[in-house]
Amino acid sequence: MSQTTAPTIAQLNNWSVITVTGPDATDFLQNQLTNSVKSIQPITAGMVATTHTQNRFAGYCTAKGRLMASFWITRQNIKNELNEDVPQYQLLISSDLAQSLSKRLSMFVLRSKVKVIDQTGQHIVYGLLDQNNSQLALLEKLSSIGVVSELPSVRSNGNDCRRYLLSCPRAQEASIQDISNDNTKSSINDWNWLEVQSGIPRITESTFEQFVPQMINMESLKGIDFQKGCYPGQEVVARSQYRGTIKRRLQIGHLNINTDVAIGTEIFHSEDPSQPCGMVVLSAPHPSINQRIDIQAECKLEALESGSIHLGSANGPVIQFVTLPYPLIEI
């Protein structure tokens, strides 16, 4: 990873914000998402939303259990026009899905007192990396500007690199720039690479409706609550878990090439060139090793047992897989 002397705060144009606000917002989202929102603890100005307790990983599925989106969700309590406290949830999501997901959620509001708004034009999402736990004062300042959410840390160069997402109104853009340095490109490269290394998937338009949540390890990442009750696709997700039908998993790997790897590119096993054995979920160039691209890929488990796996075709570049940074939950 690149080394800088001042805080590097990367503007993440591939992330967006959806807000879900209103007296019925909690019950509404509880009935829509793979994870529970009722136990998400609200944050106030000056607080950093802690992983899983105040910032929770979740997904939104079709009735057939296929993921339309994955995101991180936090809660604040805000005042409405009657000066009443109402919950407001922020969903941090891939920017190419924000408009379609907000429209989809809005279809099911019906008579609920809820407003679902795509905030892409009004909010900016930033990423902050902290390699030595030295940015506590900066985090406090940022949390007074917008919503700061902690993500699971990633092991890098022998150290745990802490990761944070910041969402704030566009009116605060100048304030963010004042406390960041100008090493924007390297900061974005570091952020994207660590996202791949985290093993935490982010559904994009290219992987829309491609996966049941367990195919990309969401249950092992605390992104599914099997006790919360019904939501779209819940029966399929539960059946996949308890009947032992999970035959595909998210993996982390790399290729020794110098070209970008498109999300959604199919991967093939050396002994079965006629059909793909998986798909690229995320990709990023290694920040310090030339001609290396690291990827997340959903893959058939049996394809990992022998032979080799290749990008694009059975004759394409070889993918070298490594151990995931977390254990998989198996029933």
RODO-2510 file (C-alpha; in nm, 4 decimals, decimal comma):
residues 331
     n   res          X          Y          Z
     1     m     0,0000     0,0000     0,0000
     2     s     0,1043     0,3555    -0,0600
     3     q     0,2522     0,5549     0,2276
     4     t     0,1373     0,9120     0,2963
     5     t     0,2107     1,1648     0,5686
     6     a    -0,1346     1,3234     0,5810
     7     p    -0,4804     1,1672     0,6032
     8     t    -0,5929     1,0269     0,2688
     9     i    -0,9674     1,0392     0,2254
    10     a    -1,0726     0,8897    -0,1046
    11     q    -1,3929     1,0012    -0,2745
    12     l    -1,5669     0,6780    -0,3723
    13     n    -1,7695     0,7496    -0,6843
    14     n    -1,8714     0,3837    -0,7034
    15     w    -2,0665     0,4148    -0,3746
    16     s    -2,3958     0,5957    -0,3130
    17     v    -2,6474     0,6591    -0,0363
    18     i    -3,0150     0,5697    -0,0051
    19     t    -3,2113     0,7038     0,2914
    20     v    -3,5199     0,5346     0,4334
    21     t    -3,6976     0,7667     0,6748
    22     g    -4,0208     0,7749     0,8715
    23     p    -4,2103     0,6382     1,1727
    24     d    -4,2555     0,3005     0,9991
    25     a    -3,9039     0,2767     0,8550
    26     t    -3,7846     0,0105     1,1001
    27     d    -4,0751    -0,2284     1,0432
    28     f    -4,0632    -0,1642     0,6689
    29     l    -3,6947    -0,2553     0,6340
    30     q    -3,7288    -0,5458     0,8775
    31     n    -3,9697    -0,7037     0,6277
    32     q    -3,7484    -0,6388     0,3234
    33     l    -3,3846    -0,7158     0,4077
    34     t    -3,1832    -1,0306     0,4785
    35     n    -3,0611    -0,8926     0,8101
    36     s    -3,2426    -0,7545     1,1120
    37     v    -3,2629    -0,3767     1,1490
    38     k    -3,4617    -0,3691     1,4733
    39     s    -3,1494    -0,4226     1,6825
    40     i    -2,9344    -0,1648     1,5002
    41     q    -2,8384     0,0912     1,7613
    42     p    -2,8802     0,4529     1,6443
    43     i    -2,5853     0,6899     1,6302
    44     t    -2,5690     1,0612     1,7040
    45     a    -2,3408     1,3384     1,5775
    46     g    -1,9817     1,2781     1,6838
    47     m    -2,0203     0,8988     1,6966
    48     v    -1,8622     0,6382     1,4695
    49     a    -2,1020     0,3573     1,3822
    50     t    -1,9386     0,0334     1,4965
    51     t    -1,9414    -0,2750     1,2766
    52     h    -2,2426    -0,5082     1,3126
    53     t    -2,3815    -0,3229     1,6178
    54     q    -2,4487     0,0161     1,4558
    55     n    -2,3358    -0,0519     1,0991
    56     r    -2,4747    -0,3751     0,9615
    57     f    -2,4178    -0,5731     0,6406
    58     a    -2,7377    -0,6750     0,4609
    59     g    -2,8858    -0,7661     0,1253
    60     y    -3,2079    -0,7313    -0,0712
    61     c    -3,3332    -1,0322    -0,2666
    62     t    -3,5876    -1,1203    -0,5307
    63     a    -3,8657    -1,3624    -0,4424
    64     k    -3,6392    -1,6366    -0,5815
    65     g    -3,3652    -1,5475    -0,3324
    66     r    -3,1317    -1,3772    -0,5809
    67     l    -2,9470    -1,0708    -0,4557
    68     m    -3,0402    -0,7403    -0,6144
    69     a    -2,8045    -0,5499    -0,3851
    70     s    -2,5762    -0,5707    -0,0832
    71     f    -2,5012    -0,2729     0,1397
    72     w    -2,4062    -0,1385     0,4830
    73     i    -2,6870     0,0168     0,6854
    74     t    -2,6823     0,2609     0,9780
    75     r    -2,9522     0,4378     1,1782
    76     q    -2,9936     0,7902     1,3088
    77     n    -3,2940     0,9472     1,4790
    78     i    -3,3904     1,2796     1,3217
    79     k    -3,6631     1,5387     1,3710
    80     n    -3,9539     1,5433     1,1257
    81     e    -4,1663     1,8423     1,0304
    82     l    -4,3658     1,7996     1,3531
    83     n    -4,0443     1,8032     1,5580
    84     e    -4,0897     1,4346     1,6377
    85     d    -3,8045     1,1843     1,6525
    86     v    -3,8201     0,9402     1,3618
    87     p    -3,5647     0,6830     1,2443
    88     q    -3,3584     0,7466     0,9344
    89     y    -3,1578     0,4632     0,7847
    90     q    -2,8693     0,5144     0,5450
    91     l    -2,7917     0,2373     0,3002
    92     l    -2,4397     0,2593     0,1558
    93     i    -2,4629     0,0817    -0,1775
    94     s    -2,2933     0,0455    -0,5134
    95     s    -2,3736     0,3630    -0,7050
    96     d    -2,4929     0,1819    -1,0191
    97     l    -2,7739     0,0205    -0,8171
    98     a    -2,8909     0,3139    -0,6032
    99     q    -3,1599     0,4384    -0,8381
   100     s    -3,3076     0,0980    -0,9185
   101     l    -3,3060    -0,0213    -0,5574
   102     s    -3,4686     0,2960    -0,4241
   103     k    -3,7426     0,2595    -0,6856
   104     r    -3,7865    -0,1074    -0,5997
   105     l    -3,8164    -0,0392    -0,2272
   106     s    -4,0588     0,2476    -0,2923
   107     m    -4,2939     0,0047    -0,4703
   108     f    -4,3589    -0,1713    -0,1383
   109     v    -4,4060     0,1332     0,0856
   110     l    -4,7834     0,1361     0,0169
   111     r    -4,9501     0,2977     0,3211
   112     s    -4,6452     0,2859     0,5461
   113     k    -4,5164     0,6174     0,6742
   114     v    -4,1822     0,5835     0,4963
   115     k    -3,9862     0,7814     0,2384
   116     v    -3,7189     0,6081     0,0283
   117     i    -3,4826     0,8539    -0,1434
   118     d    -3,1828     0,7966    -0,3687
   119     q    -2,9343     1,0535    -0,2369
   120     t    -2,6758     1,0097    -0,5143
   121     g    -2,7017     1,3723    -0,6211
   122     q    -2,7106     1,5105    -0,2664
   123     h    -2,4525     1,3010    -0,0795
   124     i    -2,0908     1,1983    -0,1360
   125     v    -1,9298     0,8821    -0,0023
   126     y    -1,5654     0,8786     0,1077
   127     g    -1,3336     0,6063     0,2305
   128     l    -1,0770     0,6521     0,5071
   129     l    -0,7962     0,4061     0,5826
   130     d    -0,6163     0,3983     0,9171
   131     q    -0,3157     0,1649     0,9257
   132     n    -0,1955     0,2384     1,2783
   133     n    -0,5051     0,3536     1,4687
   134     s    -0,3791     0,7126     1,4569
   135     q    -0,6853     0,8847     1,3098
   136     l    -0,9156     0,8998     1,6130
   137     a    -0,9195     1,2809     1,6212
   138     l    -0,9903     1,2928     1,2483
   139     l    -1,2733     1,0417     1,2833
   140     e    -1,4315     1,2532     1,5540
   141     k    -1,4160     1,5598     1,3311
   142     l    -1,5572     1,3727     1,0313
   143     s    -1,8436     1,2314     1,2378
   144     s    -1,9611     1,5857     1,3060
   145     i    -1,9751     1,6478     0,9295
   146     g    -2,1526     1,3308     0,8188
   147     v    -2,2134     0,9671     0,9062
   148     v    -1,8948     0,7675     0,9688
   149     s    -1,9309     0,3893     0,9565
   150     e    -1,6676     0,1392     1,0608
   151     l    -1,6071    -0,1614     0,8329
   152     p    -1,4215    -0,4807     0,9268
   153     s    -1,0457    -0,4233     0,9241
   154     v    -0,8192    -0,5926     0,6700
   155     r    -0,4765    -0,7424     0,7322
   156     s    -0,2137    -0,5650     0,5203
   157     n     0,1672    -0,5646     0,5447
   158     g     0,1456    -0,7443     0,8769
   159     n    -0,0894    -0,4849     1,0286
   160     d    -0,4637    -0,4486     1,0637
   161     c    -0,5843    -0,1648     0,8419
   162     r    -0,9006    -0,0055     0,9751
   163     r    -1,1552     0,1064     0,7164
   164     y    -1,4301     0,3676     0,7464
   165     l    -1,7012     0,4956     0,5144
   166     l    -1,8132     0,8580     0,5398
   167     s    -2,1341     0,9853     0,3830
   168     c    -2,1987     1,3583     0,3915
   169     p    -2,3987     1,6248     0,2087
   170     r    -2,2317     1,7712    -0,0990
   171     a    -2,2332     2,1082     0,0767
   172     q    -1,9604     1,9678     0,3043
   173     e    -1,7286     1,8691     0,0195
   174     a    -1,4958     2,1648     0,0757
   175     s    -1,4610     2,0749     0,4440
   176     i    -1,3491     1,7239     0,3523
   177     q    -1,0960     1,8502     0,0990
   178     d    -0,9472     2,0871     0,3555
   179     i    -0,8438     1,7985     0,5821
   180     s    -0,7360     1,5527     0,3141
   181     n    -0,4190     1,5437     0,1077
   182     d    -0,3899     1,5394    -0,2711
   183     n    -0,2816     1,1755    -0,3086
   184     t    -0,6274     1,0828    -0,4328
   185     k    -0,5390     0,8194    -0,6927
   186     s    -0,3229     0,6079    -0,4632
   187     s    -0,5807     0,6352    -0,1858
   188     i    -0,8584     0,5080    -0,4134
   189     n    -0,6340     0,2244    -0,5350
   190     d    -0,5575     0,1245    -0,1760
   191     w    -0,9238     0,1367    -0,0798
   192     n    -1,0408    -0,0745    -0,3777
   193     w    -0,7673    -0,3330    -0,3227
   194     l    -0,8472    -0,3668     0,0481
   195     e    -1,2149    -0,4058    -0,0352
   196     v    -1,1234    -0,7060    -0,2503
   197     q    -0,8959    -0,8446     0,0226
   198     s    -1,1706    -0,8130     0,2837
   199     g    -1,3687    -1,0888     0,1138
   200     i    -1,6850    -0,8827     0,1675
   201     p    -1,8809    -0,8692    -0,1603
   202     r    -2,0496    -0,5641    -0,3058
   203     i    -2,3203    -0,6431    -0,5582
   204     t    -2,3055    -0,4210    -0,8676
   205     e    -2,5124    -0,3889    -1,1817
   206     s    -2,2914    -0,6540    -1,3451
   207     t    -2,3763    -0,9129    -1,0766
   208     f    -2,7401    -0,8121    -1,0255
   209     e    -2,9576    -1,1188    -0,9452
   210     q    -2,6673    -1,3608    -0,9992
   211     f    -2,6272    -1,5010    -0,6477
   212     v    -2,8160    -1,6479    -0,3569
   213     p    -2,6601    -1,4767    -0,0489
   214     q    -2,4664    -1,7840     0,0697
   215     m    -2,2969    -1,8151    -0,2710
   216     i    -2,1003    -1,5031    -0,1756
   217     n    -2,0581    -1,5915     0,1947
   218     m    -2,3103    -1,3447     0,3369
   219     e    -2,4137    -1,5730     0,6231
   220     s    -2,0481    -1,5989     0,7294
   221     l    -2,0225    -1,2185     0,7224
   222     k    -2,3210    -1,1658     0,9551
   223     g    -2,5286    -1,0414     0,6617
   224     i    -2,8204    -1,2801     0,7203
   225     d    -3,0383    -1,3210     1,0270
   226     f    -3,2084    -1,6615     1,0087
   227     q    -3,4326    -1,5780     1,3061
   228     k    -3,5790    -1,2483     1,1885
   229     g    -3,8794    -1,3751     0,9957
   230     c    -4,0040    -1,3253     0,6434
   231     y    -3,8505    -1,1119     0,3695
   232     p    -3,8423    -1,1551    -0,0090
   233     g    -3,6562    -1,4769    -0,0911
   234     q    -3,6395    -1,5888     0,2726
   235     e    -3,7597    -1,9445     0,2021
   236     v    -3,4965    -1,9988    -0,0664
   237     v    -3,2190    -1,8572     0,1522
   238     a    -3,3212    -2,0707     0,4512
   239     r    -3,3527    -2,3837     0,2389
   240     s    -3,0066    -2,3313     0,0936
   241     q    -2,8647    -2,3046     0,4451
   242     y    -3,0308    -2,5942     0,6202
   243     r    -3,0475    -2,8487     0,3384
   244     g    -2,6759    -2,8258     0,2700
   245     t    -2,7191    -2,7115    -0,0883
   246     i    -2,4412    -2,4512    -0,0843
   247     k    -2,2139    -2,5697    -0,3645
   248     r    -2,0618    -2,2340    -0,4546
   249     r    -1,8643    -1,9827    -0,2487
   250     l    -1,6881    -1,6487    -0,2754
   251     q    -1,3098    -1,6834    -0,3041
   252     i    -1,0179    -1,4397    -0,3176
   253     g    -0,7475    -1,4761    -0,5810
   254     h    -0,5131    -1,2949    -0,8154
   255     l    -0,3897    -1,2990    -1,1737
   256     n    -0,0525    -1,1942    -1,3125
   257     i    -0,1785    -0,9645    -1,5862
   258     n    -0,1605    -0,5925    -1,6581
   259     t    -0,5149    -0,5355    -1,7835
   260     d    -0,8296    -0,4568    -1,5885
   261     v    -1,0659    -0,7408    -1,5015
   262     a    -1,4304    -0,6522    -1,5547
   263     i    -1,6815    -0,7377    -1,2833
   264     g    -1,9102    -1,0123    -1,4106
   265     t    -1,6405    -1,1814    -1,6213
   266     e    -1,6953    -1,5578    -1,6165
   267     i    -1,4296    -1,8010    -1,4975
   268     f    -1,3699    -2,1539    -1,6314
   269     h    -1,2228    -2,4815    -1,5062
   270     s    -0,9428    -2,6340    -1,7110
   271     e    -1,1288    -2,9638    -1,7448
   272     d    -1,4704    -2,8189    -1,8369
   273     p    -1,4271    -2,5471    -2,1008
   274     s    -1,7891    -2,5605    -2,2158
   275     q    -1,9480    -2,3873    -1,9164
   276     p    -1,8340    -2,1327    -1,6565
   277     c    -1,7651    -2,2392    -1,3002
   278     g    -1,8107    -1,8926    -1,1538
   279     m    -1,7934    -1,5158    -1,1971
   280     v    -1,5796    -1,2192    -1,0912
   281     v    -1,7499    -1,0196    -0,8151
   282     l    -1,4928    -0,7422    -0,7557
   283     s    -1,1448    -0,6668    -0,8881
   284     a    -0,8617    -0,4202    -0,8219
   285     p    -0,4965    -0,3847    -0,9220
   286     h    -0,2441    -0,4553    -0,6496
   287     p    -0,1229    -0,1153    -0,5223
   288     s     0,2463    -0,2127    -0,5102
   289     i     0,2928    -0,5172    -0,7353
   290     n     0,3000    -0,4443    -1,1075
   291     q     0,1024    -0,6624    -1,3471
   292     r    -0,1127    -0,8174    -1,0763
   293     i    -0,4899    -0,7959    -1,0411
   294     d    -0,6628    -0,9226    -0,7268
   295     i    -1,0204    -1,0443    -0,7471
   296     q    -1,3173    -1,1744    -0,5567
   297     a    -1,4855    -1,4554    -0,7495
   298     e    -1,7888    -1,6723    -0,6846
   299     c    -1,6896    -2,0282    -0,7737
   300     k    -1,8100    -2,3896    -0,7670
   301     l    -1,6459    -2,5650    -0,4762
   302     e    -1,5770    -2,8789    -0,6789
   303     a    -1,3787    -2,6730    -0,9308
   304     l    -1,1270    -2,5918    -0,6578
   305     e    -1,0476    -2,9577    -0,5893
   306     s    -0,8320    -3,0253    -0,8956
   307     g    -0,7074    -2,8732    -1,2190
   308     s    -0,6861    -2,4966    -1,2645
   309     i    -0,9291    -2,2065    -1,2990
   310     h    -0,8961    -1,9446    -1,5714
   311     l    -1,0370    -1,6019    -1,6515
   312     g    -1,2662    -1,5663    -1,9518
   313     s    -1,2130    -1,9145    -2,0950
   314     a    -1,0379    -2,2409    -2,0128
   315     n    -0,7359    -2,0999    -2,1980
   316     g    -0,7382    -1,7633    -2,0232
   317     p    -0,5041    -1,6347    -1,7500
   318     v    -0,4733    -1,8637    -1,4483
   319     i    -0,6316    -1,7507    -1,1209
   320     q    -0,4369    -1,8264    -0,8039
   321     f    -0,6706    -1,8535    -0,5042
   322     v    -0,5728    -1,7826    -0,1433
   323     t    -0,7279    -1,8485     0,1979
   324     l    -1,0255    -1,6368     0,2975
   325     p    -0,9689    -1,3947     0,5900
   326     y    -1,2640    -1,5386     0,7826
   327     p    -1,4092    -1,8856     0,8539
   328     l    -1,7131    -2,0065     0,6624
   329     i    -2,0212    -2,1060     0,8585
   330     e    -2,1309    -2,4547     0,7646
   331     i    -2,4517    -2,6224     0,8861
***
